[in-house]
Amino acid sequence: MSEFLREGFSLLFMGMGTVFVFLTVLVIGTTLMSKIINRFFGLPEPEAKGKRRPSTAEDLSELAAVAAAVKAVHGH
């Protein structure tokens, strides 16, 4: 019985060790790929908070359509 337990624990630790090593390599590889992708194909820098793009006629007409719909629903 002792030999079976020893062999069982040996298999247990080898299996858990294999999973641990695989997951560690997976995390390191994913992190490395993410850094490489972000470095070469990352998003452009966001605009400063103080700057706003000017409103266009399309934006104003959309706002007017929404205001008219709200007014029609509420009956004011």
C-alpha positions in Angstrom: 0.0 0.0 0.0 2.8 2.4 0.8 4.4 1.9 -2.7 1.0 2.7 -4.3 0.7 5.9 -2.2 4.2 7.0 -3.1 3.6 6.4 -6.8 0.3 8.2 -6.6 1.8 11.2 -4.9 4.6 11.1 -7.5 2.1 11.2 -10.3 0.2 13.9 -8.5 3.2 16.2 -8.1 4.4 15.6 -11.6 1.0 16.4 -13.0 0.5 19.5 -10.9 4.0 20.6 -11.7 3.4 20.2 -15.4 0.2 22.2 -15.2 1.9 24.9 -13.2 4.8 25.2 -15.6 2.5 25.3 -18.6 0.3 28.0 -17.1 3.4 30.1 -16.1 4.7 29.9 -19.7 1.3 30.8 -21.0 1.0 33.9 -18.8 4.5 35.0 -19.6 3.9 34.4 -23.4 0.6 36.3 -23.3 2.1 39.2 -21.4 5.0 39.4 -23.8 2.8 39.2 -26.9 0.5 41.9 -25.5 3.5 44.3 -24.9 4.8 43.7 -28.4 1.4 44.3 -30.0 0.8 47.4 -28.0 4.2 48.7 -28.8 3.9 48.4 -32.6 0.1 48.5 -33.2 -1.2 50.4 -30.1 -4.0 52.9 -30.0 -3.1 56.5 -30.7 -2.7 58.8 -27.8 -6.0 60.3 -26.5 -6.7 64.0 -27.0 -6.2 66.4 -24.1 -9.2 66.9 -21.9 -9.5 70.6 -22.7 -9.9 70.1 -26.4 -13.3 69.3 -27.9 -14.1 68.8 -31.5 -16.5 71.4 -32.9 -20.2 70.4 -33.3 -21.2 69.8 -36.9 -24.6 70.4 -38.5 -25.2 66.7 -38.3 -24.7 66.6 -34.6 -27.0 69.5 -34.1 -29.7 68.0 -36.3 -29.5 64.7 -34.4 -29.8 66.7 -31.1 -32.9 68.5 -32.5 -34.5 65.2 -33.6 -34.0 63.7 -30.1 -35.4 66.9 -28.5 -38.4 66.8 -30.7 -39.0 63.1 -29.9 -38.8 63.7 -26.2 -41.1 66.7 -26.5 -43.6 64.6 -28.5 -43.6 61.8 -26.0 -44.0 64.1 -23.0 -46.4 66.5 -24.6 -44.8 69.7 -23.4 
